[in-house]
Amino acid sequence: MLDTELDRLGPGATIGGSVAFLLHDTHGFPLELTREIALERGHDVDEDGFATEMAEQRRRAKDARKGGGGGGVEVFAAISAEQGSTLFLGDDSYAVDATVLAVTEDSIVLNQTPFYAESGGQVGDIGVITSPTGRARIVETVYGAPGVVRHRFEVLEGDIEVGQSVNAVIDGERRDAIKRNHTATHLLHWALRETLGDHVKQQGSLVGPDRLRFDFSHYDALSDDEIIAIEDLVAGDILENSPARHYETTKDEAEASGAIAFFGDKYGDVVKVLEAGPHSTELCGGTHVKALGDIGPVKIISEASIGSNIRRIEAVSGTGPIERLREDERRIKAAADAMGVATDELVDAVERRVAEVKELRTRIRDLERQAAAGRSGELADLAIDGIVIERVDGLDRDGVRDLAVAIRDRAGIKAVVLGTAPEGGGVTIVAAVAADSGLNASELIADAAKKVKGGGGKSADLAVAGGKDPEALDEALDLVRAAVRS
């Protein structure tokens, strides 16, 4: 959950107090650990908001009564001690009749459930619980205490009370999509090791209904050929439609059979093993398809580095690749229409257009050089004691550099400092000095570069510096004028 929140936040954004509290209350994540991970990723934590949530939770716990509307971790811990773990029936059933053990302000606990609680990288189920007196939409399923499934709910109608018999139904279409992605994750792990080597180890994962994310140890970016090889291996196993066996055994027997343990998972003496076809055997307590053909196509949609020697791939399965293919087809057709060609002629048309643009840019640069040579005389006439310091907007970085060189090369010019602020943003300051001037181009614009919140320009005879603050360009040039006249 923390990874999901950090990916969602923009650079430097603050993790909300409610999120930090949910990690603490639901997943047992200490605030200190949340703070440490957040700081490593460049984020702060709203600790005041966390404290407010904690105070409210203590108030609810104090007011809680069995069957009442308050409660928190104390209620779930009591159920764990008295009733043991919630019986999970969701591998085989999407709808289950159950008994309500507790109802808190935002959660329902049942004696048995088809709802999978978020764990092992797989997101929790959503769905509906119906009683004789009310209905609740389940918006998240997590663990409230070890083994105790917490169904976080929104009221649809009426009330659900402790002791009632209820019907619990998950969103089956969503679960099926999650199952496809989860089993596909195991096949991708095998295919990555097969293609890249046994050094590949899982470093984290997230399995949702719309996509999967898999982090693994590897020292380099995947090439296009490697991605194709991985996808082909996965497709081969899926096309064979081998069974996906999901069964319980002892941890020792699982390890003896060569089953691979997934990163971050904790295992007891009895474990669940997934045999996903003939090649992949791994410990996993998640939900999975019955046969590999149920997964459908699998497509890797992104690959990137997330740390030192750690890569991340994202992939889609089932209808996901088909939807992306249709979207790509729409984009290709739109591009072809814009170019005025058929789709099978698009690549050639783009290559021709790129060549035309390249030629036009060359012509523009030639014209800019000619214009710079023409303007050089006008600006040279503005020299004071052989030094020209002027602002010349309308030129890009290369254009202003060429103009500075053209002015410097005219008779009687010792040094030239030009500044420009192109419409696209940013600042460029160029200094060009004559060989016999005794001046240093880099030193001439050092303070000016700092003034526009930039830097660069280390060459002694021709220095080019960039900056971020166009509003400060005039003041920056004034600094140069003051320096050469002092």
MARGU-899926 format. One line per field, with one value per residue (C-alpha): residue number from 1; chain; z, x, y. Coordinates in nm, 4 decimals. Layout:
BEGIN
k = NUM | ...
c = A | ...
zz = Z | ...
xx = X | ...
yy = Y | ...
This chain:
BEGIN
k = 1 | 2 | 3 | 4 | 5 | 6 | 7 | 8 | 9 | 10 | 11 | 12 | 13 | 14 | 15 | 16 | 17 | 18 | 19 | 20 | 21 | 22 | 23 | 24 | 25 | 26 | 27 | 28 | 29 | 30 | 31 | 32 | 33 | 34 | 35 | 36 | 37 | 38 | 39 | 40 | 41 | 42 | 43 | 44 | 45 | 46 | 47 | 48 | 49 | 50 | 51 | 52 | 53 | 54 | 55 | 56 | 57 | 58 | 59 | 60 | 61 | 62 | 63 | 64 | 65 | 66 | 67 | 68 | 69 | 70 | 71 | 72 | 73 | 74 | 75 | 76 | 77 | 78 | 79 | 80 | 81 | 82 | 83 | 84 | 85 | 86 | 87 | 88 | 89 | 90 | 91 | 92 | 93 | 94 | 95 | 96 | 97 | 98 | 99 | 100 | 101 | 102 | 103 | 104 | 105 | 106 | 107 | 108 | 109 | 110 | 111 | 112 | 113 | 114 | 115 | 116 | 117 | 118 | 119 | 120 | 121 | 122 | 123 | 124 | 125 | 126 | 127 | 128 | 129 | 130 | 131 | 132 | 133 | 134 | 135 | 136 | 137 | 138 | 139 | 140 | 141 | 142 | 143 | 144 | 145 | 146 | 147 | 148 | 149 | 150 | 151 | 152 | 153 | 154 | 155 | 156 | 157 | 158 | 159 | 160 | 161 | 162 | 163 | 164 | 165 | 166 | 167 | 168 | 169 | 170 | 171 | 172 | 173 | 174 | 175 | 176 | 177 | 178 | 179 | 180 | 181 | 182 | 183 | 184 | 185 | 186 | 187 | 188 | 189 | 190 | 191 | 192 | 193 | 194 | 195 | 196 | 197 | 198 | 199 | 200 | 201 | 202 | 203 | 204 | 205 | 206 | 207 | 208 | 209 | 210 | 211 | 212 | 213 | 214 | 215 | 216 | 217 | 218 | 219 | 220 | 221 | 222 | 223 | 224 | 225 | 226 | 227 | 228 | 229 | 230 | 231 | 232 | 233 | 234 | 235 | 236 | 237 | 238 | 239 | 240 | 241 | 242 | 243 | 244 | 245 | 246 | 247 | 248 | 249 | 250 | 251 | 252 | 253 | 254 | 255 | 256 | 257 | 258 | 259 | 260 | 261 | 262 | 263 | 264 | 265 | 266 | 267 | 268 | 269 | 270 | 271 | 272 | 273 | 274 | 275 | 276 | 277 | 278 | 279 | 280 | 281 | 282 | 283 | 284 | 285 | 286 | 287 | 288 | 289 | 290 | 291 | 292 | 293 | 294 | 295 | 296 | 297 | 298 | 299 | 300 | 301 | 302 | 303 | 304 | 305 | 306 | 307 | 308 | 309 | 310 | 311 | 312 | 313 | 314 | 315 | 316 | 317 | 318 | 319 | 320 | 321 | 322 | 323 | 324 | 325 | 326 | 327 | 328 | 329 | 330 | 331 | 332 | 333 | 334 | 335 | 336 | 337 | 338 | 339 | 340 | 341 | 342 | 343 | 344 | 345 | 346 | 347 | 348 | 349 | 350 | 351 | 352 | 353 | 354 | 355 | 356 | 357 | 358 | 359 | 360 | 361 | 362 | 363 | 364 | 365 | 366 | 367 | 368 | 369 | 370 | 371 | 372 | 373 | 374 | 375 | 376 | 377 | 378 | 379 | 380 | 381 | 382 | 383 | 384 | 385 | 386 | 387 | 388 | 389 | 390 | 391 | 392 | 393 | 394 | 395 | 396 | 397 | 398 | 399 | 400 | 401 | 402 | 403 | 404 | 405 | 406 | 407 | 408 | 409 | 410 | 411 | 412 | 413 | 414 | 415 | 416 | 417 | 418 | 419 | 420 | 421 | 422 | 423 | 424 | 425 | 426 | 427 | 428 | 429 | 430 | 431 | 432 | 433 | 434 | 435 | 436 | 437 | 438 | 439 | 440 | 441 | 442 | 443 | 444 | 445 | 446 | 447 | 448 | 449 | 450 | 451 | 452 | 453 | 454 | 455 | 456 | 457 | 458 | 459 | 460 | 461 | 462 | 463 | 464 | 465 | 466 | 467 | 468 | 469 | 470 | 471 | 472 | 473 | 474 | 475 | 476 | 477 | 478 | 479 | 480 | 481 | 482 | 483 | 484 | 485 | 486
c = A | A | A | A | A | A | A | A | A | A | A | A | A | A | A | A | A | A | A | A | A | A | A | A | A | A | A | A | A | A | A | A | A | A | A | A | A | A | A | A | A | A | A | A | A | A | A | A | A | A | A | A | A | A | A | A | A | A | A | A | A | A | A | A | A | A | A | A | A | A | A | A | A | A | A | A | A | A | A | A | A | A | A | A | A | A | A | A | A | A | A | A | A | A | A | A | A | A | A | A | A | A | A | A | A | A | A | A | A | A | A | A | A | A | A | A | A | A | A | A | A | A | A | A | A | A | A | A | A | A | A | A | A | A | A | A | A | A | A | A | A | A | A | A | A | A | A | A | A | A | A | A | A | A | A | A | A | A | A | A | A | A | A | A | A | A | A | A | A | A | A | A | A | A | A | A | A | A | A | A | A | A | A | A | A | A | A | A | A | A | A | A | A | A | A | A | A | A | A | A | A | A | A | A | A | A | A | A | A | A | A | A | A | A | A | A | A | A | A | A | A | A | A | A | A | A | A | A | A | A | A | A | A | A | A | A | A | A | A | A | A | A | A | A | A | A | A | A | A | A | A | A | A | A | A | A | A | A | A | A | A | A | A | A | A | A | A | A | A | A | A | A | A | A | A | A | A | A | A | A | A | A | A | A | A | A | A | A | A | A | A | A | A | A | A | A | A | A | A | A | A | A | A | A | A | A | A | A | A | A | A | A | A | A | A | A | A | A | A | A | A | A | A | A | A | A | A | A | A | A | A | A | A | A | A | A | A | A | A | A | A | A | A | A | A | A | A | A | A | A | A | A | A | A | A | A | A | A | A | A | A | A | A | A | A | A | A | A | A | A | A | A | A | A | A | A | A | A | A | A | A | A | A | A | A | A | A | A | A | A | A | A | A | A | A | A | A | A | A | A | A | A | A | A | A | A | A | A | A | A | A | A | A | A | A | A | A | A | A | A | A | A | A | A | A | A | A | A | A | A | A | A | A | A | A | A | A | A | A | A | A | A | A | A | A | A | A | A | A | A | A | A | A | A | A | A | A | A | A | A | A | A | A | A | A | A | A | A | A | A | A | A | A | A | A | A | A | A | A | A | A | A | A | A | A | A
zz = 0.0000 | 0.0809 | -0.2602 | -0.4270 | -0.2376 | -0.3121 | -0.6838 | -0.6848 | -0.5137 | -0.7081 | -0.6354 | -0.2834 | -0.1879 | 0.1697 | 0.2723 | 0.4459 | 0.8137 | 0.7320 | 0.5010 | 0.7637 | 1.0218 | 0.7917 | 0.7412 | 1.1203 | 1.2112 | 0.9349 | 0.8385 | 1.1619 | 0.9932 | 1.2599 | 1.1898 | 1.2162 | 0.9312 | 0.7139 | 0.7806 | 0.6930 | 0.3642 | 0.2711 | 0.3315 | 0.1134 | -0.1697 | -0.1133 | 0.0740 | 0.4154 | 0.6427 | 0.7985 | 1.1553 | 1.3036 | 1.0957 | 1.2098 | 1.5728 | 1.5143 | 1.3652 | 1.6578 | 1.9076 | 1.7262 | 1.7176 | 2.0932 | 2.1414 | 1.9291 | 2.1128 | 2.4464 | 2.3258 | 2.1476 | 2.2521 | 2.1016 | 1.8185 | 1.8437 | 1.6069 | 1.7466 | 1.7792 | 1.6085 | 1.6442 | 1.9908 | 1.8445 | 1.5769 | 1.8257 | 2.0555 | 1.7691 | 1.6766 | 2.0341 | 2.0812 | 1.7350 | 1.5517 | 1.1843 | 0.9373 | 0.7160 | 0.3553 | 0.1007 | -0.1941 | -0.3890 | -0.4870 | -0.4078 | -0.4982 | -0.2774 | 0.0791 | 0.3590 | 0.6828 | 1.0368 | 1.1509 | 1.4400 | 1.4760 | 1.3272 | 1.3926 | 1.2646 | 0.9205 | 0.9146 | 0.9295 | 1.0501 | 0.9421 | 1.0527 | 0.6898 | 0.3705 | -0.0052 | 0.0159 | -0.0265 | 0.2136 | 0.0649 | 0.1086 | -0.0860 | -0.3358 | -0.4340 | -0.3721 | -0.1663 | -0.3053 | -0.3223 | -0.3315 | -0.1274 | 0.2050 | 0.2529 | 0.5761 | 0.6516 | 0.7683 | 0.5441 | 0.2657 | 0.2663 | -0.0181 | 0.0639 | -0.0637 | 0.0728 | 0.2309 | 0.4607 | 0.7759 | 1.0989 | 1.3082 | 1.2152 | 1.0325 | 1.0901 | 0.7663 | 0.7926 | 0.5371 | 0.5159 | 0.4100 | 0.3003 | 0.3963 | 0.1036 | 0.3119 | 0.6633 | 0.9193 | 0.9544 | 1.3073 | 1.5039 | 1.4998 | 1.1740 | 0.8882 | 0.5794 | 0.2164 | 0.1136 | -0.2610 | -0.4246 | -0.7570 | -0.9636 | -1.2839 | -1.0925 | -0.9098 | -1.2386 | -1.3754 | -1.0595 | -1.0894 | -1.4492 | -1.3535 | -1.0478 | -1.2304 | -1.5121 | -1.2522 | -1.1697 | -1.5365 | -1.5885 | -1.2921 | -1.4489 | -1.7947 | -1.6544 | -1.4858 | -1.7983 | -2.0202 | -1.7940 | -1.5515 | -1.2046 | -1.0414 | -1.1026 | -0.7725 | -0.6956 | -0.4994 | -0.4751 | -0.6651 | -0.6960 | -0.8522 | -0.9347 | -1.1765 | -1.4480 | -1.4446 | -1.2584 | -1.1386 | -1.0750 | -0.9243 | -0.9682 | -0.9278 | -1.2504 | -1.3429 | -1.6767 | -1.8715 | -2.0710 | -2.4442 | -2.6909 | -2.7867 | -2.4219 | -2.3643 | -2.6744 | -2.5559 | -2.2132 | -2.3660 | -2.6054 | -2.3218 | -2.1286 | -2.4393 | -2.5103 | -2.1699 | -2.1930 | -2.5371 | -2.4020 | -2.1481 | -1.8773 | -1.5414 | -1.2662 | -0.9465 | -0.6193 | -0.3122 | 0.0521 | 0.1797 | 0.4476 | 0.4080 | 0.4164 | 0.1409 | -0.0694 | -0.0402 | -0.1137 | -0.4359 | -0.5474 | -0.4912 | -0.4870 | -0.2041 | -0.2998 | -0.1614 | 0.1576 | 0.2249 | 0.5644 | 0.5763 | 0.8475 | 0.8714 | 0.6194 | 0.2936 | -0.0375 | -0.3539 | -0.7091 | -0.9942 | -1.2927 | -1.5779 | -1.6327 | -1.5438 | -1.2517 | -0.8945 | -0.6202 | -0.2741 | -0.2965 | -0.0946 | -0.3562 | -0.5963 | -0.9381 | -1.2581 | -1.2941 | -1.6319 | -1.7970 | -2.1030 | -1.8819 | -1.8570 | -2.2211 | -2.3820 | -2.1645 | -2.2699 | -2.0918 | -2.1141 | -1.9295 | -1.7905 | -1.5737 | -1.2966 | -0.9433 | -0.7600 | -0.7735 | -0.9708 | -0.9307 | -1.2335 | -1.2566 | -1.5270 | -1.5636 | -1.7669 | -1.8604 | -1.9319 | -2.0516 | -2.2256 | -2.1292 | -2.4284 | -2.6640 | -2.5302 | -2.5687 | -2.9227 | -3.0165 | -2.8644 | -3.0556 | -3.3765 | -3.3157 | -3.2616 | -3.5705 | -3.7831 | -3.6421 | -3.7225 | -4.0731 | -4.1326 | -4.0147 | -4.2590 | -4.5388 | -4.6028 | -4.5467 | -4.2224 | -4.4023 | -4.5539 | -4.2230 | -4.1365 | -4.4785 | -4.4575 | -4.1120 | -4.2230 | -4.5198 | -4.2941 | -4.0448 | -4.3286 | -4.4494 | -4.1014 | -4.0608 | -4.3907 | -4.2962 | -3.9617 | -4.1405 | -4.3652 | -4.0655 | -3.8895 | -4.2000 | -4.2140 | -3.8426 | -3.8925 | -4.1769 | -3.9639 | -3.6756 | -3.9002 | -4.0098 | -3.6533 | -3.5329 | -3.6873 | -3.5193 | -3.1780 | -3.2206 | -3.2572 | -2.9014 | -2.7558 | -2.4635 | -2.4291 | -2.6669 | -2.4613 | -2.5727 | -2.3089 | -2.4492 | -2.4296 | -2.7627 | -2.7440 | -3.0318 | -3.0596 | -2.9296 | -2.7517 | -3.0707 | -3.2329 | -2.9486 | -2.9321 | -3.3050 | -3.2720 | -2.9813 | -3.1794 | -3.4851 | -3.2745 | -3.0965 | -3.4286 | -3.5430 | -3.5131 | -3.1839 | -2.9802 | -2.6608 | -2.5154 | -2.5758 | -2.3240 | -2.4638 | -2.2844 | -2.4209 | -2.2756 | -2.5428 | -2.5485 | -2.4472 | -2.1106 | -1.9489 | -1.9975 | -2.1981 | -2.1281 | -2.3586 | -2.3105 | -2.5904 | -2.5416 | -2.7782 | -2.7288 | -2.6458 | -2.4195 | -2.0924 | -1.9919 | -1.8910 | -2.0418 | -1.7617 | -1.4906 | -1.6754 | -1.6452 | -1.3253 | -1.1059 | -1.3829 | -1.4153 | -1.0425 | -1.0655 | -1.3168 | -1.1013 | -1.3344 | -1.4003 | -1.6537 | -1.8858 | -1.7784 | -2.0963 | -2.0773 | -2.4333 | -2.5065 | -2.2135 | -2.2375 | -1.9199 | -1.8705 | -1.6120 | -1.4934 | -1.4116 | -1.7201 | -1.4984 | -1.3567 | -1.6924 | -1.7035 | -1.3491 | -1.4404 | -1.7344 | -1.5080 | -1.2796 | -1.5751 | -1.6663 | -1.3095 | -1.2953 | -1.6152 | -1.5191 | -1.1654
xx = 0.0000 | 0.2842 | 0.4435 | 0.1094 | 0.0698 | 0.4284 | 0.3815 | 0.0593 | 0.2085 | 0.3946 | 0.7600 | 0.8073 | 0.4401 | 0.3413 | 0.1955 | -0.1347 | -0.1825 | -0.4776 | -0.2590 | 0.0163 | -0.2484 | -0.4043 | -0.0614 | -0.0169 | -0.3681 | -0.4318 | -0.0885 | 0.1074 | 0.3463 | 0.5194 | 0.5125 | 0.8936 | 0.9254 | 0.6777 | 0.8754 | 1.2070 | 1.0823 | 0.9092 | 1.2255 | 1.4260 | 1.1800 | 1.1773 | 0.8471 | 0.7376 | 0.4700 | 0.1855 | 0.2622 | 0.0121 | -0.2594 | -0.1382 | -0.1607 | -0.5169 | -0.6149 | -0.4555 | -0.6460 | -0.9714 | -0.8952 | -0.8365 | -1.1698 | -1.3458 | -1.1716 | -1.2815 | -1.6425 | -1.6377 | -1.8728 | -1.9189 | -2.1662 | -2.1478 | -2.0214 | -1.6784 | -1.3744 | -1.0416 | -0.7490 | -0.8669 | -1.1848 | -0.9937 | -0.7322 | -1.0069 | -1.1667 | -0.8280 | -0.7777 | -1.1305 | -1.2316 | -0.9029 | -0.8538 | -1.1300 | -1.1967 | -1.1198 | -1.3423 | -1.2710 | -1.0548 | -1.3648 | -1.6601 | -1.7365 | -2.0503 | -2.0611 | -2.3180 | -2.1516 | -2.2130 | -2.1253 | -1.8766 | -1.8262 | -1.9259 | -1.7079 | -1.7429 | -1.6130 | -1.5546 | -1.7333 | -1.5784 | -1.7260 | -1.6566 | -1.5859 | -1.5528 | -1.4971 | -1.3146 | -0.9365 | -0.7545 | -0.4708 | -0.1427 | 0.1503 | 0.1269 | -0.2324 | -0.4953 | -0.8032 | -1.1470 | -1.4482 | -1.8154 | -2.1367 | -2.2515 | -2.6279 | -2.8161 | -3.1903 | -3.1773 | -2.9234 | -2.6653 | -2.3059 | -2.0641 | -1.7193 | -1.4640 | -1.1464 | -1.0469 | -0.7437 | -0.6257 | -0.7405 | -0.5295 | -0.3271 | -0.5663 | -0.8731 | -1.0203 | -1.1515 | -1.4169 | -1.4167 | -1.7620 | -1.9943 | -2.3619 | -2.5977 | -2.9118 | -3.0237 | -2.7904 | -2.5848 | -2.5746 | -2.3583 | -2.4897 | -2.6804 | -2.6498 | -2.5346 | -2.4549 | -2.1071 | -2.0452 | -1.7258 | -1.6936 | -1.6246 | -1.5192 | -1.2610 | -1.1334 | -1.0952 | -0.8819 | -0.6681 | -0.6253 | -0.5071 | -0.2544 | -0.1331 | -0.0660 | 0.0924 | 0.3276 | 0.4598 | 0.5121 | 0.6963 | 0.9236 | 1.0158 | 1.0623 | 1.2828 | 1.5105 | 1.5143 | 1.6085 | 1.8365 | 1.9798 | 1.9319 | 2.0501 | 1.7000 | 1.5097 | 1.1751 | 1.2062 | 0.8382 | 0.5116 | 0.1653 | -0.1183 | -0.4376 | -0.7260 | -0.5956 | -0.2235 | 0.0608 | 0.3896 | 0.6989 | 1.0286 | 1.3371 | 1.7133 | 1.9032 | 2.1951 | 2.0844 | 1.7819 | 1.6011 | 1.6573 | 1.3703 | 1.4876 | 1.4924 | 1.1393 | 1.0199 | 1.1924 | 1.0260 | 0.6825 | 0.7306 | 0.8200 | 0.5097 | 0.2909 | 0.4240 | 0.3179 | -0.0201 | -0.0906 | -0.0194 | -0.2981 | -0.1349 | -0.3148 | -0.2273 | -0.2251 | -0.2697 | -0.2347 | -0.1271 | 0.1764 | 0.4396 | 0.7047 | 0.9795 | 0.8153 | 0.7624 | 1.1258 | 1.2379 | 1.0349 | 1.2230 | 0.9422 | 1.0649 | 0.9551 | 0.8318 | 1.0025 | 0.8540 | 0.6076 | 0.5991 | 0.5286 | 0.4104 | 0.4623 | 0.1819 | 0.2128 | 0.0344 | 0.2224 | 0.1378 | 0.2508 | 0.1844 | 0.2368 | 0.5523 | 0.8109 | 0.6998 | 0.6660 | 0.6501 | 0.5070 | 0.2038 | -0.1127 | -0.2892 | -0.5689 | -0.4987 | -0.6497 | -0.7169 | -0.5423 | -0.2815 | -0.4995 | -0.7379 | -0.4744 | -0.4987 | -0.2288 | 0.0362 | 0.2110 | 0.4920 | 0.3995 | 0.6893 | 1.0368 | 1.2452 | 1.5025 | 1.3730 | 1.7045 | 2.0552 | 2.0383 | 1.6600 | 1.4313 | 1.0530 | 0.8247 | 0.4536 | 0.2357 | -0.1257 | -0.3063 | -0.6431 | -0.8305 | -0.5613 | -0.3308 | -0.6304 | -0.7467 | -0.3948 | -0.3713 | -0.6956 | -0.5725 | -0.2435 | -0.4375 | -0.6450 | -0.3295 | -0.1584 | -0.4647 | -0.4870 | -0.1184 | -0.1619 | -0.4646 | -0.2656 | 0.0126 | -0.2371 | -0.1221 | -0.2431 | -0.1375 | 0.1031 | 0.2766 | 0.3084 | 0.6677 | 0.8001 | 0.6016 | 0.7380 | 1.0944 | 1.0507 | 0.9052 | 1.1917 | 1.4430 | 1.2571 | 1.2536 | 1.6237 | 1.6990 | 1.4829 | 1.6578 | 1.9924 | 1.8695 | 1.7369 | 2.0720 | 2.2483 | 2.0106 | 2.0597 | 2.4367 | 2.3984 | 2.1679 | 2.4133 | 2.6924 | 2.4710 | 2.3772 | 2.7339 | 2.8265 | 2.5354 | 2.6174 | 2.9915 | 2.9151 | 2.7724 | 3.1076 | 3.2465 | 3.6231 | 3.6058 | 3.3468 | 2.9888 | 2.7296 | 2.3754 | 2.0474 | 1.9472 | 1.6106 | 1.4741 | 1.7734 | 1.8221 | 2.1345 | 2.3262 | 2.2160 | 2.3333 | 2.6642 | 2.7241 | 2.6395 | 2.8813 | 3.1621 | 3.0865 | 3.1072 | 3.4245 | 3.5975 | 3.5469 | 3.8355 | 3.8723 | 3.6510 | 3.8017 | 3.5012 | 3.1317 | 2.8637 | 2.5169 | 2.2061 | 1.8816 | 1.5559 | 1.3856 | 1.0060 | 1.0302 | 1.1743 | 1.5149 | 1.8106 | 2.1327 | 2.4324 | 2.7357 | 3.0783 | 3.3374 | 3.6769 | 3.9616 | 4.2816 | 4.4869 | 4.2247 | 4.3610 | 4.0022 | 3.8476 | 3.5063 | 3.4061 | 3.4901 | 3.3036 | 2.9670 | 3.0097 | 2.8066 | 2.5551 | 2.4890 | 2.4196 | 2.1843 | 1.9619 | 1.9745 | 2.2038 | 2.5613 | 2.8067 | 3.0412 | 3.3853 | 3.5788 | 3.8224 | 3.7639 | 3.4001 | 3.1686 | 2.7983 | 2.5876 | 2.2230 | 1.9726 | 1.6125 | 1.5071 | 1.4405 | 1.3165 | 1.6673 | 1.8488 | 1.8746 | 2.0127 | 2.2588 | 2.3932 | 2.4201 | 2.6445 | 2.8777 | 2.8805 | 2.9668 | 3.2432 | 3.4214 | 3.4058 | 3.5356
yy = 0.0000 | 0.2410 | 0.1768 | 0.2492 | 0.5775 | 0.6882 | 0.6128 | 0.8155 | 1.1222 | 1.3869 | 1.4717 | 1.6105 | 1.5661 | 1.4812 | 1.1454 | 1.2164 | 1.1421 | 0.9168 | 0.7050 | 0.6722 | 0.5778 | 0.3172 | 0.1596 | 0.1521 | 0.0404 | -0.2115 | -0.3400 | -0.2890 | -0.0426 | 0.1740 | 0.5475 | 0.5513 | 0.3007 | 0.4919 | 0.8107 | 0.6435 | 0.4957 | 0.8214 | 1.0257 | 0.7871 | 0.8575 | 1.2361 | 1.2676 | 1.3960 | 1.2473 | 1.4492 | 1.3444 | 1.5897 | 1.4270 | 1.0856 | 1.1972 | 1.3202 | 0.9854 | 0.8013 | 1.0153 | 0.9456 | 0.5750 | 0.5725 | 0.7458 | 0.4848 | 0.2033 | 0.3471 | 0.3712 | 0.0380 | -0.2307 | -0.5688 | -0.5289 | -0.1520 | 0.1120 | 0.1986 | -0.0221 | -0.0721 | -0.3058 | -0.4127 | -0.5627 | -0.7534 | -0.8725 | -1.0016 | -1.1944 | -1.3392 | -1.4588 | -1.5940 | -1.7182 | -1.7675 | -1.6874 | -1.6058 | -1.9073 | -1.8090 | -1.9864 | -1.7582 | -2.0023 | -2.1983 | -1.9696 | -1.6095 | -1.6056 | -1.7409 | -1.7486 | -1.6382 | -1.5147 | -1.1627 | -1.1704 | -0.7948 | -0.4615 | -0.1560 | 0.1969 | 0.1070 | -0.2684 | -0.6036 | -0.9304 | -1.2656 | -1.6203 | -1.7151 | -1.5152 | -1.5270 | -1.1902 | -1.2086 | -0.9750 | -0.7698 | -0.9579 | -1.0984 | -0.8130 | -0.8976 | -0.6311 | -0.7159 | -0.7942 | -0.5648 | -0.6638 | -0.6632 | -0.8112 | -0.8485 | -0.9221 | -0.9450 | -0.5811 | -0.4118 | -0.4076 | -0.2845 | -0.2240 | -0.3646 | -0.1149 | -0.2758 | -0.6055 | -0.6157 | -0.7907 | -0.6250 | -0.8630 | -1.1730 | -1.4032 | -1.1821 | -1.0461 | -0.6916 | -0.5929 | -0.2121 | -0.0990 | 0.1788 | 0.1482 | 0.0937 | 0.0533 | -0.0411 | -0.1987 | -0.5131 | -0.6512 | -0.8932 | -1.2498 | -1.2111 | -1.4558 | -1.2709 | -1.3377 | -1.2175 | -1.1773 | -1.0538 | -0.8702 | -1.1816 | -1.0064 | -0.8031 | -1.1138 | -1.3022 | -1.0178 | -1.0252 | -1.4023 | -1.3692 | -1.1048 | -1.2964 | -1.6217 | -1.4194 | -1.2678 | -1.6146 | -1.6968 | -1.3689 | -1.4450 | -1.7784 | -1.6238 | -1.3456 | -1.6010 | -1.8149 | -1.5187 | -1.3130 | -1.5694 | -1.7164 | -1.3937 | -1.2582 | -1.2503 | -1.0937 | -0.7680 | -0.6792 | -0.6962 | -0.5481 | -0.7433 | -0.5554 | -0.6050 | -0.3721 | -0.4528 | -0.6193 | -0.4762 | -0.6892 | -0.5706 | -0.7869 | -0.7829 | -0.7184 | -0.4961 | -0.3512 | -0.2305 | -0.4962 | -0.4782 | -0.5020 | -0.8509 | -0.9625 | -0.8333 | -1.0196 | -1.3382 | -1.3115 | -1.2516 | -1.5443 | -1.7835 | -1.6812 | -1.7071 | -2.0561 | -2.1881 | -2.0150 | -2.1633 | -2.5130 | -2.4470 | -2.6576 | -2.6830 | -2.4375 | -2.6450 | -2.4565 | -2.6754 | -2.6856 | -2.8712 | -2.8368 | -2.5726 | -2.8372 | -3.0423 | -2.7305 | -2.6292 | -2.9852 | -2.9777 | -2.6669 | -2.4179 | -2.0575 | -1.8272 | -1.4799 | -1.1711 | -1.0263 | -1.3084 | -1.4782 | -1.8496 | -2.0859 | -2.4604 | -2.5176 | -2.3240 | -2.2893 | -2.3789 | -2.2734 | -2.4960 | -2.2709 | -2.5135 | -2.7177 | -2.4517 | -2.2338 | -2.3658 | -2.1041 | -2.0499 | -1.8240 | -1.7723 | -1.5608 | -1.6501 | -1.7988 | -1.9346 | -2.3074 | -2.3393 | -2.1191 | -2.0648 | -1.8680 | -1.5922 | -1.4930 | -1.2770 | -1.1100 | -0.7886 | -0.6013 | -0.2322 | -0.0676 | -0.1372 | 0.0932 | 0.1182 | 0.1824 | 0.1534 | 0.0170 | -0.3104 | -0.3289 | -0.3163 | -0.2898 | -0.4188 | -0.3557 | -0.5884 | -0.6511 | -0.9768 | -1.1031 | -0.8231 | -0.5689 | -0.6339 | -0.6316 | -0.2948 | -0.1532 | -0.2937 | -0.1189 | 0.2064 | 0.1762 | 0.1134 | 0.4272 | 0.6327 | 0.4918 | 0.5660 | 0.9197 | 0.9760 | 0.8344 | 1.0571 | 1.3601 | 1.2702 | 1.2048 | 0.8467 | 0.4905 | 0.3217 | 0.0851 | 0.3902 | 0.5765 | 0.4796 | 0.5871 | 0.9112 | 0.9915 | 0.9179 | 1.1545 | 1.4229 | 1.3859 | 1.4274 | 1.7373 | 1.8882 | 1.8157 | 1.9899 | 2.2885 | 2.3183 | 2.3218 | 2.6026 | 2.7949 | 2.7631 | 2.8924 | 3.1892 | 3.2540 | 3.2587 | 3.5050 | 3.7185 | 3.7003 | 3.8198 | 4.1088 | 4.2049 | 4.1719 | 4.5057 | 4.6862 | 4.5409 | 4.5988 | 4.9704 | 4.9593 | 4.8544 | 5.0528 | 5.0180 | 4.7212 | 4.5322 | 4.4559 | 4.3588 | 4.3326 | 4.1426 | 3.9847 | 3.8070 | 3.6014 | 3.3682 | 3.0163 | 2.8915 | 2.8193 | 3.1434 | 3.3665 | 3.1805 | 3.2300 | 3.5987 | 3.6427 | 3.4807 | 3.6975 | 4.0162 | 3.9047 | 3.8430 | 4.2033 | 4.4480 | 4.6292 | 4.3946 | 4.2527 | 4.0729 | 4.0076 | 3.9070 | 3.8382 | 3.7177 | 3.5771 | 3.4456 | 3.2305 | 3.2012 | 2.8359 | 2.9351 | 2.9441 | 3.1757 | 3.1574 | 3.3819 | 3.3664 | 3.5220 | 3.5316 | 3.6995 | 3.7800 | 3.5848 | 3.8968 | 4.0590 | 3.9223 | 3.8399 | 3.5063 | 3.4273 | 3.1917 | 3.4451 | 3.7221 | 3.5458 | 3.3422 | 3.5806 | 3.6451 | 3.2710 | 3.2464 | 3.5440 | 3.3625 | 3.0453 | 2.8602 | 2.7652 | 2.6291 | 2.8096 | 2.6867 | 2.7691 | 3.0629 | 3.1935 | 3.0960 | 3.0234 | 2.9334 | 2.9307 | 2.8348 | 2.9541 | 2.9141 | 3.2734 | 3.4928 | 3.7766 | 3.8190 | 3.8407 | 4.2214 | 4.2324 | 3.9587 | 4.1611 | 4.4672 | 4.2605 | 4.1974 | 4.5681 | 4.6630 | 4.4030 | 4.5130 | 4.8809 | 4.8390
